[in-house]
Amino acid sequence: MPIYRCPRCGKESFSFWQKQSLGPLRKITCRSCGARVSVPWVVSTVIILIGVFATPTVALVAAVVAWNAFGAFGGIVTFLGSALAVGAIGSWLYHRFVPLVTRDA
């Protein structure tokens, strides 16, 4: 589980799940320096919107194809599997491309 560094003091203060649950309106406090930390609006919102629209779209298309080829059970299993896969990719994108920023104001 990666540990993220505080943008103010540079010490490892945040867990993977703390950052994954962090949005632009939410702030968390650094354990070392007390800085209020969040994520930037534009980058986080774009990646969240990609996940919100891509996950059901890919899952539905894959499920329809599988339903026609393998029947109802194949469609349901494919829907769930592809939704989890695309969700995991969205989670990785958030981890990789959304930086932590200080929001002390």
C-alpha positions as CSV (number, residue, x, y, z in Angstrom):
1,M,0.0,0.0,0.0
2,P,1.7,3.3,-1.1
3,I,2.1,6.1,1.3
4,Y,1.8,9.6,-0.1
5,R,3.9,12.5,1.0
6,C,2.5,15.8,2.3
7,P,2.9,18.5,-0.2
8,R,4.0,21.0,2.5
9,C,6.4,19.0,4.8
10,G,7.3,16.1,2.4
11,K,6.8,13.4,5.1
12,E,4.8,10.3,4.4
13,S,1.4,11.0,6.0
14,F,-1.4,9.6,3.8
15,S,-2.5,6.1,2.9
16,F,-3.7,4.8,-0.5
17,W,-7.3,4.7,0.7
18,Q,-7.2,8.2,2.2
19,K,-6.2,9.6,-1.1
20,Q,-8.7,7.4,-3.1
21,S,-11.5,8.7,-0.9
22,L,-10.4,12.3,-1.2
23,G,-12.2,14.7,-3.5
24,P,-11.8,18.4,-4.2
25,L,-14.3,19.4,-1.5
26,R,-12.8,17.1,1.2
27,K,-9.7,17.9,3.2
28,I,-7.5,15.7,5.4
29,T,-4.9,16.8,7.9
30,C,-1.2,15.9,7.7
31,R,-0.1,13.9,10.8
32,S,3.3,15.7,10.8
33,C,2.7,19.4,10.1
34,G,-1.1,19.8,10.4
35,A,-1.5,21.1,6.8
36,R,-4.9,20.7,5.3
37,V,-4.5,18.6,2.1
38,S,-6.9,18.0,-0.8
39,V,-6.7,17.4,-4.6
40,P,-7.0,19.9,-7.4
41,W,-10.5,20.4,-8.9
42,V,-9.9,20.0,-12.6
43,V,-7.7,16.9,-12.7
44,S,-9.7,15.0,-10.1
45,T,-13.0,15.9,-11.6
46,V,-12.0,14.8,-15.1
47,I,-10.7,11.4,-13.9
48,I,-13.8,10.9,-11.7
49,L,-16.1,11.7,-14.7
50,I,-14.1,9.3,-16.9
51,G,-14.7,6.6,-14.4
52,V,-18.4,7.5,-13.9
53,F,-19.1,7.3,-17.6
54,A,-16.6,4.7,-18.9
55,T,-17.4,2.0,-16.3
56,P,-21.1,1.5,-17.1
57,T,-20.6,2.0,-20.8
58,V,-17.9,-0.6,-21.2
59,A,-19.7,-3.0,-18.9
60,L,-23.0,-2.7,-20.8
61,V,-21.4,-3.1,-24.2
62,A,-19.4,-6.2,-23.0
63,A,-22.5,-7.6,-21.3
64,V,-24.7,-7.3,-24.5
65,V,-22.0,-9.0,-26.5
66,A,-21.6,-11.8,-24.0
67,W,-25.4,-12.1,-23.5
68,N,-25.8,-12.7,-27.3
69,A,-22.9,-15.2,-27.3
70,F,-23.3,-17.1,-24.0
71,G,-26.8,-16.3,-22.6
72,A,-28.0,-14.5,-19.5
73,F,-25.4,-15.9,-17.1
74,G,-22.5,-15.0,-19.4
75,G,-23.9,-11.5,-19.8
76,I,-24.2,-10.9,-16.0
77,V,-20.7,-12.3,-15.3
78,T,-19.2,-10.3,-18.1
79,F,-21.0,-7.1,-16.9
80,L,-19.6,-7.6,-13.3
81,G,-16.1,-8.5,-14.5
82,S,-15.7,-5.6,-16.9
83,A,-17.2,-3.1,-14.4
84,L,-14.5,-4.2,-11.9
85,A,-11.8,-4.0,-14.5
86,V,-12.7,-0.6,-15.7
87,G,-13.1,0.6,-12.0
88,A,-9.6,-0.7,-11.2
89,I,-8.2,1.3,-14.2
90,G,-10.0,4.4,-12.9
91,S,-8.6,3.9,-9.5
92,W,-5.1,3.5,-10.9
93,L,-5.6,6.8,-12.9
94,Y,-6.6,8.6,-9.8
95,H,-3.6,7.2,-7.9
96,R,-1.2,8.1,-10.7
97,F,-2.4,11.5,-12.0
98,V,-4.1,13.3,-9.2
99,P,-1.6,15.1,-7.0
100,L,-2.1,16.1,-3.4
101,V,-2.2,19.9,-2.8
102,T,-2.4,22.1,0.4
103,R,-5.6,23.9,1.1
104,D,-5.0,25.8,4.3
105,A,-7.2,28.8,3.5
